Amino acid sequence: MQFSERISRMSVSSTAAVLQKAAKLKAGGARLVDFGAGEPDFPTPEHIKAAGVRALQENFTRYTPTGGIRELKEALVARHAQDFGSRYAVEECLVTVGGKQAIFEAIAATINDGDEVILPVPYWVSFLDIIHYAGGKAVRLETRESDGFAVRAEDVEKLVTPRTRLLIVNSPSNPTGAVAPPAEMEKLLGLAQRHNFLLLSDECYCHFVYDEVKPYSLGASGEREHLLIVGSFSKTYAMTGWRVGFALGSPELLGNMLKLQSHSTSNPTSFAQKAAVKAVCGPQDSVREMRDEYHRRRDRIVPGLRAIPGIRCTMPQGAFYVYPNVAAYLKNGGLADTTALAERMLEEAHVALVPGAAFGTNEHVRISYATSMEQIEEGIRRMAEFFARL
Ligand SMILES: Cc1ncc(COP(=O)(O)O)c(C=O)c1O
């Protein structure tokens, strides 16, 4: 059997290998500390689940409009307006099967063979594979750990060429937790307008920001042609399995994205959309509670990691990841790379984390603190012991 050249440009997520091994160990009865998963450990809030159940009981089980039910689009743009001061019309909103589908469709709808996409490194791995699948060329924007992995407009501008079609910004970032301040985001949008490319702003983690950082969306800028906002219910409302996300942008771009959706998945699941309506219209206390809990965990795990000799760790301002630098142990511990380190950590300490290779860097590992404080305490203890032995 011969497979397409296009599919050969994609690889199975490099996060998967370690996580698969972790799952195997778990199934075999090992008491694992799992820092691998990129999803909330909280259940979906009760009132949202109840809305999904009610929709099922009321037989809301048929196809819906491909781009989502109007009720959800209205609720989404109203929520976004209330939270961020944006003014999107219902026609400027597309409901998708998770934020990931919106990202896939946006890249597929804008990129021709050889077009350039500026991608800040470290990146969320799916961005890279989708760019490759679409025939695009990923142009790496190397951020600096010493600068908190900040994406700076002046660095982006140096990479712009006549073939630049897209810049992808994910703030707060998976995997670093770095947050781009509003002034920098506005500069990035200015570049997109001046050089006529699209800024894809992935705001999946926008509600989880800490200290004095406030939730922010570039959507308030009023820009349409050069800006696409992607959001998700997965993290904000602990709804990863429901698969609901959205995009806000120009009707022209959304219309092209919708073509792909209509010939692939069709509508996002009908009753999940009803649950999503409840999520955005109902009380937002659960979002604040989860944010406060992530904040407490961040404030425990970062000092815990920094207390391990040789480990450097930036202070993330958002999302639920830390991205410590473990280079000292690669050289001295005789490990080839962070993948080898993650494998040994898993085997010897039963701690699962994701090697930085998955996100385009060589000296880091990603630790998700979307897990209980007890697991964080135990994980820090095991990691400290493991590194001390190396
Ligand atoms: C940066 C980023 N964007 C988008 C997504 C997509 O999330 P979903 O498709 O569940 O909405 C994720 C999920 O991990 C993510 O980390």
The ligand as an ORCA input file, in Angstrom:
! r2SCAN-3c Opt
* xyz 0 1
  C      -1.702     25.543     22.394
  C      -2.904     24.708     22.134
  N      -3.749     25.075     21.170
  C      -4.833     24.358     20.888
  C      -5.122     23.208     21.571
  C      -6.323     22.439     21.143
  O      -7.213     22.119     22.104
  P      -8.628     21.516     21.742
  O      -8.593     20.987     20.358
  O      -8.878     20.466     22.752
  O      -9.599     22.660     21.828
  C      -4.263     22.769     22.580
  C      -4.493     21.511     23.291
  O      -3.687     20.984     23.988
  C      -3.127     23.550     22.872
  O      -2.270     23.208     23.835
*
